[in-house]
Amino acid sequence: MDSSLIGKIEKAKRYAQERDRISFVDFTLRFQGEHDSYILSYKDRQWQCQCNFFVHRGICSHTMALQRILAEMLPKEAFGARYGEEAGATAPRS
Ligand SMILES: [Zn+2]
């Protein structure tokens, strides 16, 4: 392995520990819930989930779980006022 690649690997290891460097702009994923799986997305500063609860409330256990998993890798807009109150999730510090 050449030395420049070794340097990149070392940098990658450090970056992987510094997650606040990463901020998702948009993404789509499949979330396996207890009863069904749902397509969930975050795009144009809006969450979307196929589950019934989200359709009525604009928030659900799936989006709240993603906030906890991705935490500092989500932009602050992904933690609206309603999320802060209902989910107990904390927006990353600026
Ligand atoms: Zn959902």
PDB file of the backbone (N, CA, C, O) and the ligand in Angstrom, with CONECT records:
HET     ZN  A 101       1
ATOM      1  N   MET A   1       0.854  -1.200   0.000  1.00  0.00           N
ATOM      2  CA  MET A   1       0.000   0.000   0.000  1.00  0.00           C
ATOM      3  C   MET A   1       0.883   1.241   0.000  1.00  0.00           C
ATOM      4  O   MET A   1       1.852   1.317   0.755  1.00  0.00           O
ATOM      5  N   ASP A   2       0.552   2.211  -0.842  1.00  0.00           N
ATOM      6  CA  ASP A   2       1.407   3.402  -0.880  1.00  0.00           C
ATOM      7  C   ASP A   2       1.126   4.331   0.298  1.00  0.00           C
ATOM      8  O   ASP A   2       0.058   4.292   0.909  1.00  0.00           O
ATOM      9  N   SER A   3       2.114   5.161   0.594  1.00  0.00           N
ATOM     10  CA  SER A   3       2.042   5.971   1.818  1.00  0.00           C
ATOM     11  C   SER A   3       0.911   6.993   1.769  1.00  0.00           C
ATOM     12  O   SER A   3       0.340   7.328   2.807  1.00  0.00           O
ATOM     13  N   SER A   4       0.578   7.494   0.580  1.00  0.00           N
ATOM     14  CA  SER A   4      -0.500   8.483   0.533  1.00  0.00           C
ATOM     15  C   SER A   4      -1.841   7.847   0.901  1.00  0.00           C
ATOM     16  O   SER A   4      -2.681   8.493   1.526  1.00  0.00           O
ATOM     17  N   LEU A   5      -2.042   6.608   0.524  1.00  0.00           N
ATOM     18  CA  LEU A   5      -3.280   5.916   0.889  1.00  0.00           C
ATOM     19  C   LEU A   5      -3.327   5.639   2.395  1.00  0.00           C
ATOM     20  O   LEU A   5      -4.383   5.734   3.019  1.00  0.00           O
ATOM     21  N   ILE A   6      -2.184   5.300   2.960  1.00  0.00           N
ATOM     22  CA  ILE A   6      -2.124   5.079   4.417  1.00  0.00           C
ATOM     23  C   ILE A   6      -2.525   6.358   5.151  1.00  0.00           C
ATOM     24  O   ILE A   6      -3.250   6.310   6.144  1.00  0.00           O
ATOM     25  N   GLY A   7      -2.049   7.494   4.656  1.00  0.00           N
ATOM     26  CA  GLY A   7      -2.419   8.782   5.254  1.00  0.00           C
ATOM     27  C   GLY A   7      -3.913   9.037   5.169  1.00  0.00           C
ATOM     28  O   GLY A   7      -4.516   9.549   6.111  1.00  0.00           O
ATOM     29  N   LYS A   8      -4.508   8.681   4.042  1.00  0.00           N
ATOM     30  CA  LYS A   8      -5.957   8.865   3.877  1.00  0.00           C
ATOM     31  C   LYS A   8      -6.748   7.981   4.825  1.00  0.00           C
ATOM     32  O   LYS A   8      -7.774   8.395   5.364  1.00  0.00           O
ATOM     33  N   ILE A   9      -6.269   6.770   5.025  1.00  0.00           N
ATOM     34  CA  ILE A   9      -6.959   5.852   5.944  1.00  0.00           C
ATOM     35  C   ILE A   9      -6.923   6.405   7.362  1.00  0.00           C
ATOM     36  O   ILE A   9      -7.919   6.351   8.084  1.00  0.00           O
ATOM     37  N   GLU A  10      -5.765   6.939   7.757  1.00  0.00           N
ATOM     38  CA  GLU A  10      -5.657   7.539   9.091  1.00  0.00           C
ATOM     39  C   GLU A  10      -6.607   8.716   9.241  1.00  0.00           C
ATOM     40  O   GLU A  10      -7.250   8.880  10.277  1.00  0.00           O
ATOM     41  N   LYS A  11      -6.690   9.534   8.195  1.00  0.00           N
ATOM     42  CA  LYS A  11      -7.596  10.682   8.223  1.00  0.00           C
ATOM     43  C   LYS A  11      -9.043  10.205   8.308  1.00  0.00           C
ATOM     44  O   LYS A  11      -9.846  10.777   9.045  1.00  0.00           O
ATOM     45  N   ALA A  12      -9.369   9.170   7.561  1.00  0.00           N
ATOM     46  CA  ALA A  12     -10.729   8.622   7.595  1.00  0.00           C
ATOM     47  C   ALA A  12     -11.096   8.149   8.988  1.00  0.00           C
ATOM     48  O   ALA A  12     -12.222   8.359   9.440  1.00  0.00           O
ATOM     49  N   LYS A  13     -10.166   7.519   9.667  1.00  0.00           N
ATOM     50  CA  LYS A  13     -10.433   7.050  11.041  1.00  0.00           C
ATOM     51  C   LYS A  13     -10.729   8.234  11.965  1.00  0.00           C
ATOM     52  O   LYS A  13     -11.620   8.168  12.811  1.00  0.00           O
ATOM     53  N   ARG A  14      -9.972   9.314  11.788  1.00  0.00           N
ATOM     54  CA  ARG A  14     -10.206  10.494  12.624  1.00  0.00           C
ATOM     55  C   ARG A  14     -11.553  11.139  12.281  1.00  0.00           C
ATOM     56  O   ARG A  14     -12.322  11.499  13.173  1.00  0.00           O
ATOM     57  N   TYR A  15     -11.826  11.277  10.993  1.00  0.00           N
ATOM     58  CA  TYR A  15     -13.106  11.858  10.573  1.00  0.00           C
ATOM     59  C   TYR A  15     -14.286  11.051  11.109  1.00  0.00           C
ATOM     60  O   TYR A  15     -15.307  11.613  11.504  1.00  0.00           O
ATOM     61  N   ALA A  16     -14.135   9.749  11.118  1.00  0.00           N
ATOM     62  CA  ALA A  16     -15.238   8.891  11.570  1.00  0.00           C
ATOM     63  C   ALA A  16     -15.579   9.144  13.041  1.00  0.00           C
ATOM     64  O   ALA A  16     -16.692   8.858  13.481  1.00  0.00           O
ATOM     65  N   GLN A  17     -14.618   9.681  13.799  1.00  0.00           N
ATOM     66  CA  GLN A  17     -14.868  10.019  15.197  1.00  0.00           C
ATOM     67  C   GLN A  17     -15.453  11.420  15.347  1.00  0.00           C
ATOM     68  O   GLN A  17     -16.005  11.753  16.396  1.00  0.00           O
ATOM     69  N   GLU A  18     -15.335  12.237  14.308  1.00  0.00           N
ATOM     70  CA  GLU A  18     -15.743  13.644  14.392  1.00  0.00           C
ATOM     71  C   GLU A  18     -17.015  13.846  13.579  1.00  0.00           C
ATOM     72  O   GLU A  18     -17.003  14.454  12.509  1.00  0.00           O
ATOM     73  N   ARG A  19     -18.105  13.322  14.115  1.00  0.00           N
ATOM     74  CA  ARG A  19     -19.338  13.247  13.327  1.00  0.00           C
ATOM     75  C   ARG A  19     -19.989  14.594  13.068  1.00  0.00           C
ATOM     76  O   ARG A  19     -20.813  14.719  12.161  1.00  0.00           O
ATOM     77  N   ASP A  20     -19.632  15.601  13.851  1.00  0.00           N
ATOM     78  CA  ASP A  20     -20.224  16.920  13.594  1.00  0.00           C
ATOM     79  C   ASP A  20     -19.691  17.527  12.301  1.00  0.00           C
ATOM     80  O   ASP A  20     -20.160  18.586  11.885  1.00  0.00           O
ATOM     81  N   ARG A  21     -18.732  16.885  11.665  1.00  0.00           N
ATOM     82  CA  ARG A  21     -18.286  17.326  10.337  1.00  0.00           C
ATOM     83  C   ARG A  21     -19.320  16.996   9.269  1.00  0.00           C
ATOM     84  O   ARG A  21     -19.322  17.581   8.186  1.00  0.00           O
ATOM     85  N   ILE A  22     -20.191  16.057   9.587  1.00  0.00           N
ATOM     86  CA  ILE A  22     -21.141  15.539   8.597  1.00  0.00           C
ATOM     87  C   ILE A  22     -22.523  16.107   8.877  1.00  0.00           C
ATOM     88  O   ILE A  22     -22.993  16.095  10.015  1.00  0.00           O
ATOM     89  N   SER A  23     -23.172  16.606   7.823  1.00  0.00           N
ATOM     90  CA  SER A  23     -24.534  17.090   7.964  1.00  0.00           C
ATOM     91  C   SER A  23     -25.344  16.619   6.763  1.00  0.00           C
ATOM     92  O   SER A  23     -25.112  17.045   5.632  1.00  0.00           O
ATOM     93  N   PHE A  24     -26.295  15.737   7.030  1.00  0.00           N
ATOM     94  CA  PHE A  24     -27.115  15.216   5.948  1.00  0.00           C
ATOM     95  C   PHE A  24     -27.955  16.323   5.320  1.00  0.00           C
ATOM     96  O   PHE A  24     -28.541  17.141   6.029  1.00  0.00           O
ATOM     97  N   VAL A  25     -28.011  16.348   4.014  1.00  0.00           N
ATOM     98  CA  VAL A  25     -28.855  17.302   3.286  1.00  0.00           C
ATOM     99  C   VAL A  25     -30.195  16.637   2.980  1.00  0.00           C
ATOM    100  O   VAL A  25     -31.254  17.203   3.251  1.00  0.00           O
ATOM    101  N   ASP A  26     -30.140  15.456   2.422  1.00  0.00           N
ATOM    102  CA  ASP A  26     -31.356  14.657   2.263  1.00  0.00           C
ATOM    103  C   ASP A  26     -31.002  13.177   2.194  1.00  0.00           C
ATOM    104  O   ASP A  26     -29.867  12.809   1.890  1.00  0.00           O
ATOM    105  N   PHE A  27     -31.966  12.358   2.475  1.00  0.00           N
ATOM    106  CA  PHE A  27     -31.751  10.916   2.415  1.00  0.00           C
ATOM    107  C   PHE A  27     -33.099  10.207   2.401  1.00  0.00           C
ATOM    108  O   PHE A  27     -34.118  10.765   2.806  1.00  0.00           O
ATOM    109  N   THR A  28     -33.080   8.980   1.931  1.00  0.00           N
ATOM    110  CA  THR A  28     -34.255   8.110   1.939  1.00  0.00           C
ATOM    111  C   THR A  28     -33.793   6.756   2.454  1.00  0.00           C
ATOM    112  O   THR A  28     -32.711   6.280   2.109  1.00  0.00           O
ATOM    113  N   LEU A  29     -34.622   6.151   3.278  1.00  0.00           N
ATOM    114  CA  LEU A  29     -34.246   4.846   3.819  1.00  0.00           C
ATOM    115  C   LEU A  29     -35.490   4.012   4.096  1.00  0.00           C
ATOM    116  O   LEU A  29     -36.609   4.523   4.126  1.00  0.00           O
ATOM    117  N   ARG A  30     -35.271   2.734   4.293  1.00  0.00           N
ATOM    118  CA  ARG A  30     -36.361   1.845   4.692  1.00  0.00           C
ATOM    119  C   ARG A  30     -36.204   1.568   6.175  1.00  0.00           C
ATOM    120  O   ARG A  30     -35.128   1.183   6.632  1.00  0.00           O
ATOM    121  N   PHE A  31     -37.265   1.762   6.916  1.00  0.00           N
ATOM    122  CA  PHE A  31     -37.230   1.561   8.368  1.00  0.00           C
ATOM    123  C   PHE A  31     -38.114   0.368   8.699  1.00  0.00           C
ATOM    124  O   PHE A  31     -39.309   0.377   8.404  1.00  0.00           O
ATOM    125  N   GLN A  32     -37.538  -0.648   9.305  1.00  0.00           N
ATOM    126  CA  GLN A  32     -38.308  -1.822   9.703  1.00  0.00           C
ATOM    127  C   GLN A  32     -38.914  -1.573  11.078  1.00  0.00           C
ATOM    128  O   GLN A  32     -38.216  -1.606  12.092  1.00  0.00           O
ATOM    129  N   GLY A  33     -40.233  -1.323  11.103  1.00  0.00           N
ATOM    130  CA  GLY A  33     -40.915  -1.132  12.371  1.00  0.00           C
ATOM    131  C   GLY A  33     -41.307  -2.479  12.967  1.00  0.00           C
ATOM    132  O   GLY A  33     -40.867  -3.526  12.492  1.00  0.00           O
ATOM    133  N   GLU A  34     -42.131  -2.449  14.003  1.00  0.00           N
ATOM    134  CA  GLU A  34     -42.534  -3.708  14.636  1.00  0.00           C
ATOM    135  C   GLU A  34     -43.525  -4.479  13.783  1.00  0.00           C
ATOM    136  O   GLU A  34     -43.533  -5.710  13.787  1.00  0.00           O
ATOM    137  N   HIS A  35     -44.380  -3.734  13.032  1.00  0.00           N
ATOM    138  CA  HIS A  35     -45.431  -4.410  12.265  1.00  0.00           C
ATOM    139  C   HIS A  35     -45.232  -4.326  10.763  1.00  0.00           C
ATOM    140  O   HIS A  35     -45.763  -5.153  10.021  1.00  0.00           O
ATOM    141  N   ASP A  36     -44.488  -3.357  10.313  1.00  0.00           N
ATOM    142  CA  ASP A  36     -44.365  -3.128   8.877  1.00  0.00           C
ATOM    143  C   ASP A  36     -43.076  -2.356   8.630  1.00  0.00           C
ATOM    144  O   ASP A  36     -42.447  -1.855   9.562  1.00  0.00           O
ATOM    145  N   SER A  37     -42.699  -2.271   7.374  1.00  0.00           N
ATOM    146  CA  SER A  37     -41.546  -1.417   7.068  1.00  0.00           C
ATOM    147  C   SER A  37     -42.048  -0.190   6.306  1.00  0.00           C
ATOM    148  O   SER A  37     -43.036  -0.251   5.575  1.00  0.00           O
ATOM    149  N   TYR A  38     -41.341   0.919   6.498  1.00  0.00           N
ATOM    150  CA  TYR A  38     -41.782   2.200   5.955  1.00  0.00           C
ATOM    151  C   TYR A  38     -40.633   2.885   5.238  1.00  0.00           C
ATOM    152  O   TYR A  38     -39.478   2.799   5.656  1.00  0.00           O
ATOM    153  N   ILE A  39     -40.970   3.566   4.149  1.00  0.00           N
ATOM    154  CA  ILE A  39     -39.978   4.413   3.509  1.00  0.00           C
ATOM    155  C   ILE A  39     -40.014   5.764   4.218  1.00  0.00           C
ATOM    156  O   ILE A  39     -41.065   6.395   4.339  1.00  0.00           O
ATOM    157  N   LEU A  40     -38.876   6.179   4.669  1.00  0.00           N
ATOM    158  CA  LEU A  40     -38.751   7.418   5.418  1.00  0.00           C
ATOM    159  C   LEU A  40     -37.747   8.304   4.685  1.00  0.00           C
ATOM    160  O   LEU A  40     -36.730   7.820   4.187  1.00  0.00           O
ATOM    161  N   SER A  41     -38.037   9.591   4.622  1.00  0.00           N
ATOM    162  CA  SER A  41     -37.086  10.481   3.950  1.00  0.00           C
ATOM    163  C   SER A  41     -36.982  11.819   4.669  1.00  0.00           C
ATOM    164  O   SER A  41     -37.879  12.230   5.405  1.00  0.00           O
ATOM    165  N   TYR A  42     -35.871  12.473   4.432  1.00  0.00           N
ATOM    166  CA  TYR A  42     -35.674  13.847   4.882  1.00  0.00           C
ATOM    167  C   TYR A  42     -35.198  14.625   3.668  1.00  0.00           C
ATOM    168  O   TYR A  42     -34.123  14.351   3.135  1.00  0.00           O
ATOM    169  N   LYS A  43     -35.985  15.587   3.231  1.00  0.00           N
ATOM    170  CA  LYS A  43     -35.688  16.314   1.994  1.00  0.00           C
ATOM    171  C   LYS A  43     -36.315  17.702   2.084  1.00  0.00           C
ATOM    172  O   LYS A  43     -37.417  17.857   2.609  1.00  0.00           O
ATOM    173  N   ASP A  44     -35.614  18.705   1.572  1.00  0.00           N
ATOM    174  CA  ASP A  44     -36.095  20.091   1.622  1.00  0.00           C
ATOM    175  C   ASP A  44     -36.542  20.477   3.035  1.00  0.00           C
ATOM    176  O   ASP A  44     -37.562  21.141   3.218  1.00  0.00           O
ATOM    177  N   ARG A  45     -35.767  20.052   4.016  1.00  0.00           N
ATOM    178  CA  ARG A  45     -36.008  20.376   5.434  1.00  0.00           C
ATOM    179  C   ARG A  45     -37.287  19.768   5.986  1.00  0.00           C
ATOM    180  O   ARG A  45     -37.796  20.217   7.013  1.00  0.00           O
ATOM    181  N   GLN A  46     -37.807  18.757   5.315  1.00  0.00           N
ATOM    182  CA  GLN A  46     -39.048  18.123   5.758  1.00  0.00           C
ATOM    183  C   GLN A  46     -38.850  16.621   5.925  1.00  0.00           C
ATOM    184  O   GLN A  46     -38.212  15.964   5.102  1.00  0.00           O
ATOM    185  N   TRP A  47     -39.410  16.096   7.007  1.00  0.00           N
ATOM    186  CA  TRP A  47     -39.462  14.661   7.196  1.00  0.00           C
ATOM    187  C   TRP A  47     -40.686  14.110   6.479  1.00  0.00           C
ATOM    188  O   TRP A  47     -41.720  14.772   6.383  1.00  0.00           O
ATOM    189  N   GLN A  48     -40.552  12.904   5.984  1.00  0.00           N
ATOM    190  CA  GLN A  48     -41.706  12.181   5.461  1.00  0.00           C
ATOM    191  C   GLN A  48     -41.598  10.747   5.931  1.00  0.00           C
ATOM    192  O   GLN A  48     -40.514  10.164   5.936  1.00  0.00           O
ATOM    193  N   CYS A  49     -42.730  10.180   6.327  1.00  0.00           N
ATOM    194  CA  CYS A  49     -42.759   8.759   6.674  1.00  0.00           C
ATOM    195  C   CYS A  49     -44.100   8.212   6.203  1.00  0.00           C
ATOM    196  O   CYS A  49     -45.112   8.913   6.231  1.00  0.00           O
ATOM    197  N   GLN A  50     -44.097   6.974   5.778  1.00  0.00           N
ATOM    198  CA  GLN A  50     -45.315   6.364   5.253  1.00  0.00           C
ATOM    199  C   GLN A  50     -46.271   5.912   6.354  1.00  0.00           C
ATOM    200  O   GLN A  50     -47.410   5.553   6.057  1.00  0.00           O
ATOM    201  N   CYS A  51     -45.853   5.917   7.577  1.00  0.00           N
ATOM    202  CA  CYS A  51     -46.711   5.335   8.616  1.00  0.00           C
ATOM    203  C   CYS A  51     -47.920   6.240   8.903  1.00  0.00           C
ATOM    204  O   CYS A  51     -47.890   7.446   8.657  1.00  0.00           O
ATOM    205  N   ASN A  52     -48.964   5.628   9.422  1.00  0.00           N
ATOM    206  CA  ASN A  52     -50.216   6.331   9.711  1.00  0.00           C
ATOM    207  C   ASN A  52     -50.049   7.452  10.724  1.00  0.00           C
ATOM    208  O   ASN A  52     -50.619   8.532  10.568  1.00  0.00           O
ATOM    209  N   PHE A  53     -49.271   7.192  11.752  1.00  0.00           N
ATOM    210  CA  PHE A  53     -49.096   8.183  12.805  1.00  0.00           C
ATOM    211  C   PHE A  53     -48.489   9.454  12.224  1.00  0.00           C
ATOM    212  O   PHE A  53     -48.903  10.563  12.561  1.00  0.00           O
ATOM    213  N   PHE A  54     -47.504   9.281  11.348  1.00  0.00           N
ATOM    214  CA  PHE A  54     -46.861  10.463  10.751  1.00  0.00           C
ATOM    215  C   PHE A  54     -47.849  11.256   9.912  1.00  0.00           C
ATOM    216  O   PHE A  54     -47.841  12.487   9.944  1.00  0.00           O
ATOM    217  N   VAL A  55     -48.704  10.562   9.157  1.00  0.00           N
ATOM    218  CA  VAL A  55     -49.676  11.231   8.291  1.00  0.00           C
ATOM    219  C   VAL A  55     -50.554  12.173   9.110  1.00  0.00           C
ATOM    220  O   VAL A  55     -50.902  13.259   8.645  1.00  0.00           O
ATOM    221  N   HIS A  56     -50.914  11.762  10.332  1.00  0.00           N
ATOM    222  CA  HIS A  56     -51.800  12.577  11.160  1.00  0.00           C
ATOM    223  C   HIS A  56     -51.059  13.590  12.021  1.00  0.00           C
ATOM    224  O   HIS A  56     -51.588  14.665  12.305  1.00  0.00           O
ATOM    225  N   ARG A  57     -49.852  13.262  12.434  1.00  0.00           N
ATOM    226  CA  ARG A  57     -49.170  14.105  13.409  1.00  0.00           C
ATOM    227  C   ARG A  57     -47.923  14.807  12.880  1.00  0.00           C
ATOM    228  O   ARG A  57     -47.443  15.760  13.494  1.00  0.00           O
ATOM    229  N   GLY A  58     -47.395  14.344  11.748  1.00  0.00           N
ATOM    230  CA  GLY A  58     -46.184  14.958  11.218  1.00  0.00           C
ATOM    231  C   GLY A  58     -44.941  14.606  12.010  1.00  0.00           C
ATOM    232  O   GLY A  58     -43.906  15.261  11.889  1.00  0.00           O
ATOM    233  N   ILE A  59     -45.051  13.585  12.805  1.00  0.00           N
ATOM    234  CA  ILE A  59     -43.949  13.119  13.645  1.00  0.00           C
ATOM    235  C   ILE A  59     -44.265  11.668  13.974  1.00  0.00           C
ATOM    236  O   ILE A  59     -45.438  11.299  14.034  1.00  0.00           O
ATOM    237  N   CYS A  60     -43.277  10.857  14.185  1.00  0.00           N
ATOM    238  CA  CYS A  60     -43.545   9.448  14.526  1.00  0.00           C
ATOM    239  C   CYS A  60     -42.319   8.832  15.185  1.00  0.00           C
ATOM    240  O   CYS A  60     -41.258   9.451  15.258  1.00  0.00           O
ATOM    241  N   SER A  61     -42.481   7.625  15.655  1.00  0.00           N
ATOM    242  CA  SER A  61     -41.371   6.961  16.348  1.00  0.00           C
ATOM    243  C   SER A  61     -40.179   6.752  15.411  1.00  0.00           C
ATOM    244  O   SER A  61     -39.030   6.708  15.850  1.00  0.00           O
ATOM    245  N   HIS A  62     -40.473   6.623  14.103  1.00  0.00           N
ATOM    246  CA  HIS A  62     -39.385   6.379  13.147  1.00  0.00           C
ATOM    247  C   HIS A  62     -38.527   7.626  12.948  1.00  0.00           C
ATOM    248  O   HIS A  62     -37.298   7.552  12.966  1.00  0.00           O
ATOM    249  N   THR A  63     -39.190   8.784  12.756  1.00  0.00           N
ATOM    250  CA  THR A  63     -38.414  10.019  12.578  1.00  0.00           C
ATOM    251  C   THR A  63     -37.680  10.366  13.887  1.00  0.00           C
ATOM    252  O   THR A  63     -36.549  10.852  13.863  1.00  0.00           O
ATOM    253  N   MET A  64     -38.338  10.111  15.017  1.00  0.00           N
ATOM    254  CA  MET A  64     -37.684  10.417  16.292  1.00  0.00           C
ATOM    255  C   MET A  64     -36.483   9.503  16.530  1.00  0.00           C
ATOM    256  O   MET A  64     -35.472   9.927  17.090  1.00  0.00           O
ATOM    257  N   ALA A  65     -36.602   8.254  16.104  1.00  0.00           N
ATOM    258  CA  ALA A  65     -35.464   7.334  16.245  1.00  0.00           C
ATOM    259  C   ALA A  65     -34.288   7.810  15.390  1.00  0.00           C
ATOM    260  O   ALA A  65     -33.135   7.763  15.819  1.00  0.00           O
ATOM    261  N   LEU A  66     -34.596   8.267  14.183  1.00  0.00           N
ATOM    262  CA  LEU A  66     -33.529   8.758  13.302  1.00  0.00           C
ATOM    263  C   LEU A  66     -32.842   9.983  13.897  1.00  0.00           C
ATOM    264  O   LEU A  66     -31.630  10.148  13.753  1.00  0.00           O
ATOM    265  N   GLN A  67     -33.607  10.837  14.561  1.00  0.00           N
ATOM    266  CA  GLN A  67     -32.991  11.999  15.208  1.00  0.00           C
ATOM    267  C   GLN A  67     -31.985  11.557  16.265  1.00  0.00           C
ATOM    268  O   GLN A  67     -30.926  12.161  16.433  1.00  0.00           O
ATOM    269  N   ARG A  68     -32.342  10.495  16.966  1.00  0.00           N
ATOM    270  CA  ARG A  68     -31.431  10.027  18.014  1.00  0.00           C
ATOM    271  C   ARG A  68     -30.214   9.332  17.421  1.00  0.00           C
ATOM    272  O   ARG A  68     -29.100   9.474  17.925  1.00  0.00           O
ATOM    273  N   ILE A  69     -30.432   8.585  16.354  1.00  0.00           N
ATOM    274  CA  ILE A  69     -29.322   7.846  15.743  1.00  0.00           C
ATOM    275  C   ILE A  69     -28.347   8.802  15.060  1.00  0.00           C
ATOM    276  O   ILE A  69     -27.132   8.689  15.225  1.00  0.00           O
ATOM    277  N   LEU A  70     -28.893   9.744  14.292  1.00  0.00           N
ATOM    278  CA  LEU A  70     -28.026  10.611  13.491  1.00  0.00           C
ATOM    279  C   LEU A  70     -27.559  11.837  14.273  1.00  0.00           C
ATOM    280  O   LEU A  70     -26.505  12.403  13.986  1.00  0.00           O
ATOM    281  N   ALA A  71     -28.357  12.238  15.265  1.00  0.00           N
ATOM    282  CA  ALA A  71     -27.991  13.311  16.199  1.00  0.00           C
ATOM    283  C   ALA A  71     -27.240  14.464  15.540  1.00  0.00           C
ATOM    284  O   ALA A  71     -27.818  15.215  14.754  1.00  0.00           O
ATOM    285  N   GLU A  72     -25.958  14.605  15.857  1.00  0.00           N
ATOM    286  CA  GLU A  72     -25.200  15.765  15.384  1.00  0.00           C
ATOM    287  C   GLU A  72     -24.989  15.770  13.873  1.00  0.00           C
ATOM    288  O   GLU A  72     -24.497  16.756  13.325  1.00  0.00           O
ATOM    289  N   MET A  73     -25.355  14.683  13.192  1.00  0.00           N
ATOM    290  CA  MET A  73     -25.204  14.649  11.735  1.00  0.00           C
ATOM    291  C   MET A  73     -26.437  15.181  11.006  1.00  0.00           C
ATOM    292  O   MET A  73     -26.464  15.233   9.776  1.00  0.00           O
ATOM    293  N   LEU A  74     -27.459  15.577  11.775  1.00  0.00           N
ATOM    294  CA  LEU A  74     -28.644  16.189  11.172  1.00  0.00           C
ATOM    295  C   LEU A  74     -28.538  17.706  11.306  1.00  0.00           C
ATOM    296  O   LEU A  74     -28.029  18.201  12.311  1.00  0.00           O
ATOM    297  N   PRO A  75     -29.013  18.448  10.306  1.00  0.00           N
ATOM    298  CA  PRO A  75     -29.016  19.909  10.437  1.00  0.00           C
ATOM    299  C   PRO A  75     -30.014  20.329  11.520  1.00  0.00           C
ATOM    300  O   PRO A  75     -30.936  19.581  11.845  1.00  0.00           O
ATOM    301  N   LYS A  76     -29.826  21.505  12.065  1.00  0.00           N
ATOM    302  CA  LYS A  76     -30.707  21.979  13.150  1.00  0.00           C
ATOM    303  C   LYS A  76     -32.174  22.000  12.735  1.00  0.00           C
ATOM    304  O   LYS A  76     -33.064  21.772  13.554  1.00  0.00           O
ATOM    305  N   GLU A  77     -32.421  22.279  11.440  1.00  0.00           N
ATOM    306  CA  GLU A  77     -33.808  22.348  10.961  1.00  0.00           C
ATOM    307  C   GLU A  77     -34.524  21.004  11.116  1.00  0.00           C
ATOM    308  O   GLU A  77     -35.753  20.953  11.138  1.00  0.00           O
ATOM    309  N   ALA A  78     -33.771  19.943  11.220  1.00  0.00           N
ATOM    310  CA  ALA A  78     -34.382  18.609  11.367  1.00  0.00           C
ATOM    311  C   ALA A  78     -34.937  18.396  12.770  1.00  0.00           C
ATOM    312  O   ALA A  78     -35.561  17.374  13.055  1.00  0.00           O
ATOM    313  N   PHE A  79     -34.697  19.389  13.655  1.00  0.00           N
ATOM    314  CA  PHE A  79     -35.218  19.335  15.015  1.00  0.00           C
ATOM    315  C   PHE A  79     -36.142  20.529  15.208  1.00  0.00           C
ATOM    316  O   PHE A  79     -35.772  21.502  15.865  1.00  0.00           O
ATOM    317  N   GLY A  80     -37.355  20.459  14.634  1.00  0.00           N
ATOM    318  CA  GLY A  80     -38.298  21.562  14.785  1.00  0.00           C
ATOM    319  C   GLY A  80     -38.751  21.685  16.222  1.00  0.00           C
ATOM    320  O   GLY A  80     -38.436  20.833  17.053  1.00  0.00           O
ATOM    321  N   ALA A  81     -39.498  22.754  16.523  1.00  0.00           N
ATOM    322  CA  ALA A  81     -39.993  22.975  17.879  1.00  0.00           C
ATOM    323  C   ALA A  81     -40.797  21.779  18.367  1.00  0.00           C
ATOM    324  O   ALA A  81     -40.648  21.334  19.505  1.00  0.00           O
ATOM    325  N   ARG A  82     -41.647  21.270  17.491  1.00  0.00           N
ATOM    326  CA  ARG A  82     -42.503  20.149  17.875  1.00  0.00           C
ATOM    327  C   ARG A  82     -41.651  18.930  18.213  1.00  0.00           C
ATOM    328  O   ARG A  82     -42.010  18.148  19.094  1.00  0.00           O
ATOM    329  N   TYR A  83     -40.520  18.763  17.516  1.00  0.00           N
ATOM    330  CA  TYR A  83     -39.661  17.614  17.797  1.00  0.00           C
ATOM    331  C   TYR A  83     -39.002  17.770  19.150  1.00  0.00           C
ATOM    332  O   TYR A  83     -38.904  16.819  19.926  1.00  0.00           O
ATOM    333  N   GLY A  84     -38.550  18.986  19.422  1.00  0.00           N
ATOM    334  CA  GLY A  84     -37.885  19.216  20.698  1.00  0.00           C
ATOM    335  C   GLY A  84     -38.801  18.911  21.859  1.00  0.00           C
ATOM    336  O   GLY A  84     -38.387  18.312  22.851  1.00  0.00           O
ATOM    337  N   GLU A  85     -40.060  19.329  21.731  1.00  0.00           N
ATOM    338  CA  GLU A  85     -41.007  19.140  22.827  1.00  0.00           C
ATOM    339  C   GLU A  85     -41.435  17.685  22.970  1.00  0.00           C
ATOM    340  O   GLU A  85     -41.418  17.113  24.060  1.00  0.00           O
ATOM    341  N   GLU A  86     -41.814  17.109  21.846  1.00  0.00           N
ATOM    342  CA  GLU A  86     -42.427  15.783  21.931  1.00  0.00           C
ATOM    343  C   GLU A  86     -41.402  14.665  22.031  1.00  0.00           C
ATOM    344  O   GLU A  86     -41.640  13.653  22.690  1.00  0.00           O
ATOM    345  N   ALA A  87     -40.279  14.848  21.384  1.00  0.00           N
ATOM    346  CA  ALA A  87     -39.316  13.759  21.313  1.00  0.00           C
ATOM    347  C   ALA A  87     -38.263  13.835  22.396  1.00  0.00           C
ATOM    348  O   ALA A  87     -37.560  12.860  22.661  1.00  0.00           O
ATOM    349  N   GLY A  88     -38.153  15.003  23.028  1.00  0.00           N
ATOM    350  CA  GLY A  88     -37.084  15.156  23.998  1.00  0.00           C
ATOM    351  C   GLY A  88     -35.721  15.134  23.318  1.00  0.00           C
ATOM    352  O   GLY A  88     -34.686  14.957  23.961  1.00  0.00           O
ATOM    353  N   ALA A  89     -35.751  15.318  21.998  1.00  0.00           N
ATOM    354  CA  ALA A  89     -34.488  15.307  21.254  1.00  0.00           C
ATOM    355  C   ALA A  89     -33.844  16.670  21.344  1.00  0.00           C
ATOM    356  O   ALA A  89     -34.532  17.689  21.402  1.00  0.00           O
ATOM    357  N   THR A  90     -32.548  16.687  21.354  1.00  0.00           N
ATOM    358  CA  THR A  90     -31.855  17.962  21.430  1.00  0.00           C
ATOM    359  C   THR A  90     -31.167  18.246  20.122  1.00  0.00           C
ATOM    360  O   THR A  90     -30.489  17.389  19.555  1.00  0.00           O
ATOM    361  N   ALA A  91     -31.351  19.464  19.651  1.00  0.00           N
ATOM    362  CA  ALA A  91     -30.681  19.890  18.428  1.00  0.00           C
ATOM    363  C   ALA A  91     -29.189  20.036  18.718  1.00  0.00           C
ATOM    364  O   ALA A  91     -28.793  20.382  19.831  1.00  0.00           O
ATOM    365  N   PRO A  92     -28.382  19.773  17.720  1.00  0.00           N
ATOM    366  CA  PRO A  92     -26.944  19.951  17.931  1.00  0.00           C
ATOM    367  C   PRO A  92     -26.623  21.401  18.254  1.00  0.00           C
ATOM    368  O   PRO A  92     -27.282  22.320  17.769  1.00  0.00           O
ATOM    369  N   ARG A  93     -25.622  21.587  19.063  1.00  0.00           N
ATOM    370  CA  ARG A  93     -25.191  22.955  19.402  1.00  0.00           C
ATOM    371  C   ARG A  93     -24.578  23.593  18.180  1.00  0.00           C
ATOM    372  O   ARG A  93     -23.923  22.927  17.378  1.00  0.00           O
ATOM    373  N   SER A  94     -24.797  24.905  18.039  1.00  0.00           N
ATOM    374  CA  SER A  94     -24.239  25.592  16.868  1.00  0.00           C
ATOM    375  C   SER A  94     -22.820  26.062  17.166  1.00  0.00           C
ATOM    376  O   SER A  94     -22.176  26.663  16.306  1.00  0.00           O
TER     377      SER A  94
HETATM  378 ZN    ZN A 101     -43.229   6.667  10.836  1.00  0.00          ZN2+
END
